[in-house]
Amino acid sequence: MTQRYDPYKGEQNYVQGMVKTEEALAASPLDAKLRHLIKLRVSQINGCAYCVTMHLKEARGDGETQQRLDHLAVWREVEDFTPAERAALNWAELLTHLPQTRELDSAFGALEKHFNAEEIRAINFSIVMINAWNRLAVGAHGRHLSADAPLALAS
């Protein structure tokens, strides 16, 4: 696969702000395992092989089970995920597929049952950020490097 362009190199470092947002999200009250599930599910939807590989590795490193990772693509059909995780995954899918906005009110109500305002903000920004990273990687025709150094490219 030939890379179309390198989104990480150029006169302006557009990625630097994204990296700072990711650092803030890592320090947020949102559970790391849930952040990984959100990022992985959105990356699956967007077809970003690089991000899927990276987030699988990170999730395993933070103790996520292989069964849950295997079932993430079919999370609605299995009982491996908590009601809070289901609400967050549903929200992630809705914000990734924006044409389904008519469902946002009920989905947000489900989210509010499990998360406080700061956690909801972190969930929203996690979804926004992974969609942005996916679009950078897919648009560039993927820079499928080792998942060991994903954000080092931004510095």
N, C-alpha and C positions, 0 to 999 in steps of 0.2 A: 504494500500500500504506500503510495507516494503522499507525503505530507504536502498540503496545499500552502500553508504558511506557518510560521512559528509565532504563536500568540504570546510567548513569553519573552521575546527579544525585539528590541526596537528602541527608538529614541525616547519614547514615553513608557514608563512602567505602569501600565493600566492595572496590572494584576496586584500591585502592592496593597491597594485599598481592600481588595478581596481577601488577601491574606490576613490583614488586620481584623477584618470582620470574622474570619474563621477563628482567629485567636480569641476574640471576645466570646464567640459561641462556645469554644472549648472551656471557657471559664464560667459559663452560664450555669444556672441551677438545673438545666436539663440533663437527664441521665445520659452518659456517653453511649450506652448500648442503644437507647432509643434514637439518638442522633445518627448512629451507624445504620440502624434499620431504615430510617427516613432517607438517608443519602443513598443507600443501596437500592431501595425500592424505586426512587425517582430515576436513578441511573439505569435500572433495568428497563423502565418505561421509555426512557430517552435513547436506549440502545448505545450507551457509552461504555464500551468494553474496558477502557482504561480505568474509569471510575468504579466500575463493578469490581474489577480486580483489586484496586486499592482499598475499597471499603470492605470487601470480604476479609482481606488481610487484617485491617484495623479492627473489625468486629471480632474476629477470632482472637486477636491479641488482647482484647478487653473482656474475654471470657464468654462471648456469645456461642451458643451451641450450634453444632453443624446441622442438627435437625431443623432448628428454627431458620437458619440461613437457607437450607434446602426448601423450606416451605414458604419462604417470604413471598415468592411470586404468586402463591395461591393462599395467601393469609386468610382470606374470607372462608375458605373451605376446610380449615383445620382449627383445632382448639389450642394451638401452641402460643397464642398471643393474648395478652391481658386486654380487658376492655379499654384501658387507657392507650395501649399500643395500637389497638384497632382504630380508635378515634383519631390518633395521630397519623396512622397510615392512610386512612380514608381522606383526611384533610390534605395530606401530601399528594395523593392521587388527584383530588379535585383541583388543587392549585396548579398541578402540572398539566391537567387537561382543562383549561379554563372554560371551554364552551359549556361545561356542566354547571354553570354558576347557579342555576335554580336550586341546586342541592346545598349550597353553601350555608344557608341559615340553619338548617337542621344539623348539618355536620359540625358547625361551630358550636351549637348547643351541646352536642355530645362531647366536644373537646373541652368545653367549660366545666363539665362534670368531673373531669379528671386532672385538670391543670390550672394553675393560677395564671394571672395576667402575664407575669414575667416569663413563665414557662411557655405560654402561648406565643409570646413575642419571639422566644428562642426557636420554637418550632417553625414559625413563619419564616424567620431569617435563614434557618437551616434549609428549608425548602427552596427559598429564593436563591441561596448561594449554590446549592448543588445543581439546580437548573442552569445557573450561569456557567458553572464549571463544565457541565455536560455539553452545553452549546459551544463553548470554546474548543473543547476537545473534538467533538464531532465535526464542527465547522472547519477545523484545521485538518481534518481527515485523520484525526487521532495521532498523538505522539505516544505510541505504545512503548513507553520505557518501563523499567522496573518500577514497581509500586513502592520501592524503598525510599524514593526521593521525590514525592509529588509536589511539595511546596517549595523545595529548594530551587526549582526552576524559576520561581517568581522573584528571587532576590538578585 
